[in-house]
């Protein structure tokens, strides 16, 4: 009977990309399988998606982890008020995170699959990966309003050209659509759309989507010392996000708002005391993304002060005519 349950869970995981642990709110997620559910004729390549996946970098990560531990040892013994609050927050969720990780390490059937996720030929055929354009940089130049993207409905033999910036680009068809921009090919999933713009132009999206959204996912470029030092991406000051027109973008009946967070205590205070209230959003629950390697181990020590191996996803609700239920749980995902 137990073997049958395990087999059913694995079968469900292979189809959906979601592995559910019994009698808990813990789930393991394979983003590649989940993303591929949105496509019909094309597939994500695991090796391309997990391009920073363990293997040759594992030694480097171990070295970096040791450096981080040495740095963390320099943290003053007497923590300031904000650091004390961050430590308390961590201690409150620590038992739940340990239990979640324990469940993962006990799922030997899942661990066996995890080790081969990068090269899993059962998920999709491999695709040639190449370096693509930086849309952030292209959006800054004066020619940005002139850039166009070519949408090709190959099965109909149709083609149309539309502006790529400050414009709602839509694939209304029930099949994947090929798109070409500056001699690079992109794939739009069926019945999907995107609006690529500077955050200052976000109000234009309100007029493009009159019905409003019942789910709004936000992953802000929070100010981050690591990102700034490594020049990974440009960041914005916290106050900038106060102007996001969540009330206008939300569906009249209400909307679930999912906000990705770092573990900075200053940021948590800002979101709870300023950002959510300014959006008219109430905090409903918090999910935790626990980052693991291919063998299931954490990417760093759970108690590493400045480099926790988890991030937070805050779930809030903008209240319309209908109120949403409460949520709670954990999520795992592979990462480098």
CORCOR-V867585 format. One record per run of one state. SS is the DSSP state (H for helix, E for strand, L for the rest). FROM is the first residue (numbers start at 1). LEN is the number of residues. Records with the same first field share a line. If there is no record, write none. Layout:
# CORCOR-V867585
SS: FROM-LEN, FROM-LEN
This chain:
# CORCOR-V867585
L: 1-1, 17-1, 21-5, 30-1, 37-9, 50-5, 73-8, 107-1, 115-20, 139-3, 147-1, 154-4, 164-1, 166-2, 172-5, 182-2, 189-3, 197-2, 202-2, 209-4, 214-1, 219-3, 223-2, 231-5, 237-1, 244-2, 251-3, 262-3, 280-1, 293-5, 299-11, 320-9, 335-2
H: 2-15, 31-6, 46-4, 55-18, 81-26, 108-7, 135-4, 142-5, 199-3, 204-5, 225-6, 238-6, 246-4, 265-15
E: 18-3, 26-4, 148-6, 158-6, 165-1, 168-4, 177-5, 184-5, 192-5, 213-1, 215-4, 222-1, 236-1, 250-1, 254-8, 281-12, 298-1, 310-10, 329-6
